[in-house]
Structure formats: structure tokens, C-alpha cells
Amino acid sequence: MSCEAHLQRNEFTARDIPPALEVQGLDFSYSGKPILQRICFSVHPGSFVVLLGPNGAGKTTLFALITRLYDRRVGDIRVGGLDVRELSTQALGQMGVVFQQPTLDLDLSVQQNLAYHAALHGMNLKTARRHAADQVARLGIGEHLRKRVRELSGGQRRRVEIARGLLHRPRLLLLDEPTVGLDVASRRGIVEHVHRLCTDEGVAVLWATHLIDEVYPEDRVIVLDQGRIRGNGSVEAIKAQAGAASIGEAFDTLTEAEVG
């Protein structure tokens, strides 16, 4: 499928707003082995895009390239219209990231973790405190501000990481398997909260997961398998492409079809 077919548009394009994230013709190899091939897609303001793929599909590698943890690649990556290689500081400043592996300092308090992140983004103390208070209140963890992170549950820690990722008011929020290891109630609460961010604040979200139940009917879905995009569109479009009755069946069909 061509890049043009993969690059989706929505109502925000009518306002001449550039995509929050645009990936074109992305290839990446490691030790001569192709990891990602011909990856093309875009994420627009206010949209929740699910990057759905099995373990080993290339989701984490893609995130590493977007955030410039990896750099040796072919193709273009733009955040808010800014090339992440040529204008790294400006582009990276427009994104918030929640990595698959927890990155909070367990021996610092929630407040201290947030303050450290704010300082890295050059935020003054007054602004940082105001943004932190707003985010923890929205995430329902305001009463834990002075607790050390190690005292929190897994779900609460993930909420702190999301609050940290949103502290500098990014246009784009990247979440790599953010609910792995959490109980069902915690997972559901986090998925619902991030959906509300899209609706209420216009944040663009790229949510990587292998869990089918994290896909909502109104989401856009990118099916990634063996380093290639197998499907890209609305839930209904993905189901139609696979001739399936559910998104789970469609995912199985699109990924199993490429085995071998």
C-alpha cells in the first residue's frame, strides 16, 4: 500500500493545522535485518490512534525513532510539521511520552518527579506547580503528591507518568503499552482518561498496544505486524478489509495472513 493511502485526514485538516505526527516512507534495519519497512501514517489533533500489533511487531522501535532514541533510518518523521532530525529540540518539545518500561524515580515523591520533568522543559516553578496540580487532579491522584512513588500502586504510577508526559502541554502524546501489568479496572480507567484528553483538549494520541479490548469503536487503528502496516483506518474499515465481524477477528486475520 502506498504512503498516500496510509496518510489519513480528519476534520482538523480543514483548519490548515499540520498533523501532530506524520511518518513517511520510514525504513529501519538493525544489523542488516529489516525491522520496519515502508511505514507511513499521520496522527491529527484530537485523534486517538491505536498502534495495534503483537509483541515483536516493531511498535517500540517505531517509538524509539519518533523520539530520536534511534536515529539511523530512511524516511521522514515530523511533529507539528517540524522534522525531528533537523529541528529536534522544537519537535521533541511538542510531545509527551509514556514508555513501556517505568521511568519514575521511586525514591522521589510524585511532586518531585513532576518538578524535575518541568525543570528539564524550562518551566518556571509557578507554572510547573499549576500544571502539575491540574494534571494530578484530572487523573485522580492529587492526594498522592507528597508520597514517594514506591508507595503507589502500579495504576497510580502509570497515572503519574501520564501526568508527567502532559505537564508541558504537548500537542502529541505517545504511549507504549502503558497498561501492561495493570489490573482490569486500572487499565480501563487510564484508557478512558486518555480518550477524554483527545475529546476535551485536542491532544493527539498514538497508543501502542497488543490488547484488543483497548480499542474503542471510534478509534483509528494501525495494524502493525513484522515491521509492516497491514491495515490503517477506522475500526469498521479494518473489519471490512479483513472480512471480519470484530476487530479481534480482523487483527487475527491481518496478522496471520502474513505468517510465512
TATAMO-V745202 format. One record per backbone hydrogen bond with DSSP energy under -1.0 kcal/mol. NH is the residue of the N-H (numbers start at 1). CO is the residue of the C=O. Records with the same first field share a line. If there is no record, write none. Layout:
NH->CO / CO
This chain:
6->2
7->3
13->10
15->12
16->13
20->43
21->43
22->78
23->41
24->76
26->39
27->74
28->36
30->33
33->30
35->28
36->28
37->227
39->26
41->23
43->21
46->202
47->44
49->205
50->220
51->207
52->50 / 222
53->209
57->54
62->58
63->59
64->60
65->61
66->62
67->63
69->64
70->64
73->71
74->27
76->24
78->22
79->82
82->79
84->77
87->83
91->87
92->88
93->89
94->91
95->92
96->172
98->174
108->105
110->147
111->145
113->109
114->110
115->111
116->112
117->113
118->114
119->115
120->116
121->117
122->119
123->118
128->124
129->125
130->126
131->127
132->128
133->129
134->130
135->131
136->132
137->133
138->134
139->135
141->136
144->141
145->142
147->144
149->108
150->106
151->148
152->149
157->153
158->154
159->155
160->156
161->157
162->158
163->159
164->160
165->161
166->162
169->166
171->94
172->94
173->204
174->96
175->206
176->98
177->208
180->177
182->179
187->183
188->184
189->185
190->186
191->187
192->188
193->189
194->190
195->191
196->192
197->193
198->194
199->195
200->196
201->197
202->198
203->197
204->171
205->47
206->173
207->49
208->175
209->51
214->211
215->212
219->216
220->48
221->233
222->50
223->231
224->52
225->228
227->57
228->225
230->223
231->223
233->221
238->234
239->235
240->236
241->237
242->238
243->239
244->239
250->246
251->247
252->248
253->249
254->250
255->251
256->252
257->253
258->255
259->256
